[in-house]
Amino acid sequence: MKYWLAGAAVAVFAGAAWTVMAATPQETVDQRIAGMKGLGGNLQAAAKAVTPAEVQAKLGAAIAFAETIPTLFPKGTGIGDKGVTKTRALQEIWAKPAEFKAASDALVNALKAANAAAGDKAKLDAAFGEVRKSCGGCHTPFRGPEIE
């Protein structure tokens, strides 16, 4: 439990520091992308973890980051915005903020359900299926095509 709390605190403070330190829209985007890749890494590590404690530690870090997702998309950091050269964030994020927030909340809830299922392999596998679906809840309507 104490490792989960420490990991969550680090992730929250790191997310806050990223927001404060970002000087340009593209730097904000770059930090957001790095955070999302970290989220993916935590999910992969949780899926491969051996013990429930290891699963919960990785999912705890993923939850802490996921809870910050809406704050990682300040206006002016999407496709077509001045100073942004590489992002997949569609303008729909800011045109439909309630839907974006709901999709982000769905990810957090799916991660929390997976965390609660950490001791039961069958339940955890099913919960990871819901996590994957919730990722699509943001990526499908709010994320543009691959960038070269």
C-alpha positions as CSV (number, residue, x, y, z in Angstrom):
1,M,0.0,0.0,0.0
2,K,2.8,2.5,0.9
3,Y,4.4,1.8,-2.5
4,W,1.2,2.6,-4.3
5,L,0.8,5.9,-2.4
6,A,4.4,6.8,-3.1
7,G,4.0,6.1,-6.8
8,A,0.8,8.0,-7.0
9,A,2.3,11.0,-5.2
10,V,5.3,11.0,-7.6
11,A,3.0,10.7,-10.6
12,V,0.8,13.5,-9.5
13,F,3.6,15.9,-8.6
14,A,5.4,15.0,-11.8
15,G,2.3,15.8,-13.8
16,A,1.9,19.1,-12.0
17,A,5.6,19.9,-12.6
18,W,5.2,19.2,-16.3
19,T,2.3,21.7,-16.5
20,V,4.2,24.4,-14.7
21,M,7.5,23.9,-16.5
22,A,6.0,23.9,-20.0
23,A,7.0,27.0,-21.9
24,T,5.6,26.4,-25.3
25,P,2.5,24.6,-26.6
26,Q,4.7,22.0,-28.3
27,E,6.6,21.4,-25.0
28,T,3.3,20.8,-23.3
29,V,2.4,18.3,-26.1
30,D,5.7,16.6,-25.8
31,Q,5.3,16.2,-22.0
32,R,1.8,14.9,-22.5
33,I,3.0,12.3,-25.0
34,A,5.7,11.2,-22.6
35,G,3.2,10.8,-19.9
36,M,0.9,8.8,-22.1
37,K,3.7,6.5,-23.1
38,G,4.5,6.1,-19.3
39,L,0.8,5.2,-18.8
40,G,1.1,2.6,-21.5
41,G,4.3,1.3,-19.9
42,N,2.6,0.9,-16.5
43,L,-0.3,-0.9,-18.1
44,Q,2.1,-3.3,-19.9
45,A,4.1,-3.9,-16.7
46,A,0.8,-4.5,-14.7
47,A,-0.3,-7.0,-17.2
48,K,3.0,-8.9,-16.9
49,A,3.3,-8.5,-13.1
50,V,3.5,-11.7,-11.0
51,T,2.1,-10.6,-7.7
52,P,-1.1,-8.6,-6.9
53,A,1.1,-6.1,-5.1
54,E,3.1,-5.5,-8.3
55,V,-0.1,-5.2,-10.3
56,Q,-1.5,-2.7,-7.9
57,A,1.7,-0.7,-7.8
58,K,1.7,-0.3,-11.6
59,L,-2.0,0.3,-11.8
60,G,-1.8,2.8,-8.9
61,A,0.7,4.9,-10.9
62,A,-1.5,4.5,-14.0
63,I,-4.5,5.7,-12.1
64,A,-2.7,8.7,-10.6
65,F,-1.6,9.8,-14.1
66,A,-5.0,9.1,-15.7
67,E,-6.7,11.3,-13.2
68,T,-4.6,14.2,-14.5
69,I,-5.4,13.6,-18.2
70,P,-8.0,16.4,-18.6
71,T,-5.5,19.0,-17.3
72,L,-2.8,17.8,-19.8
73,F,-4.8,19.2,-22.7
74,P,-4.8,23.0,-22.2
75,K,-6.5,25.0,-25.0
76,G,-3.9,25.8,-27.7
77,T,-2.2,22.3,-27.8
78,G,-4.2,20.6,-30.5
79,I,-3.8,20.0,-34.2
80,G,-3.6,23.4,-36.1
81,D,-2.8,25.5,-33.0
82,K,0.0,28.0,-33.2
83,G,3.3,26.6,-32.1
84,V,2.2,23.0,-32.3
85,T,3.9,20.9,-34.9
86,K,3.4,17.4,-33.7
87,T,0.2,16.3,-31.9
88,R,-2.7,14.0,-32.5
89,A,-5.1,15.9,-30.3
90,L,-8.1,16.9,-32.3
91,Q,-10.0,20.1,-31.7
92,E,-13.0,18.1,-30.6
93,I,-11.3,17.9,-27.2
94,W,-12.1,21.6,-26.6
95,A,-15.3,21.6,-28.6
96,K,-16.8,18.8,-26.5
97,P,-15.1,19.1,-23.1
98,A,-17.9,17.2,-21.2
99,E,-17.5,14.2,-23.5
100,F,-13.7,14.4,-23.2
101,K,-13.9,14.5,-19.4
102,A,-16.4,11.6,-19.4
103,A,-14.1,9.5,-21.6
104,S,-11.2,10.3,-19.3
105,D,-13.3,9.4,-16.2
106,A,-14.2,6.1,-17.9
107,L,-10.5,5.2,-18.1
108,V,-9.9,6.1,-14.5
109,N,-12.9,3.9,-13.5
110,A,-11.7,1.0,-15.6
111,L,-8.2,1.3,-14.1
112,K,-9.7,1.3,-10.6
113,A,-11.7,-1.8,-11.4
114,A,-8.6,-3.6,-12.7
115,N,-6.7,-2.5,-9.5
116,A,-9.5,-4.0,-7.4
117,A,-9.3,-7.3,-9.4
118,A,-5.5,-7.7,-8.9
119,G,-5.8,-10.9,-6.9
120,D,-8.0,-12.8,-9.4
121,K,-6.5,-13.5,-12.8
122,A,-9.8,-14.1,-14.6
123,K,-11.3,-10.9,-13.2
124,L,-8.1,-9.0,-13.9
125,D,-8.0,-10.1,-17.6
126,A,-11.6,-9.0,-18.0
127,A,-10.9,-5.7,-16.4
128,F,-7.9,-5.2,-18.7
129,G,-10.4,-5.7,-21.6
130,E,-12.4,-2.8,-20.2
131,V,-9.3,-0.7,-19.8
132,R,-8.5,-1.3,-23.5
133,K,-12.1,-0.3,-24.5
134,S,-11.9,2.9,-22.4
135,C,-8.7,3.9,-24.2
136,G,-10.7,3.8,-27.4
137,G,-13.2,6.0,-25.7
138,C,-10.7,8.9,-26.0
139,H,-8.6,7.8,-28.9
140,T,-11.4,7.2,-31.3
141,P,-13.2,10.6,-31.1
142,F,-10.4,12.8,-29.9
143,R,-7.2,11.5,-31.5
144,G,-6.1,12.1,-35.0
145,P,-4.1,9.9,-37.4
146,E,-0.5,8.8,-36.9
147,I,2.1,11.5,-37.4
148,E,5.3,10.8,-39.4
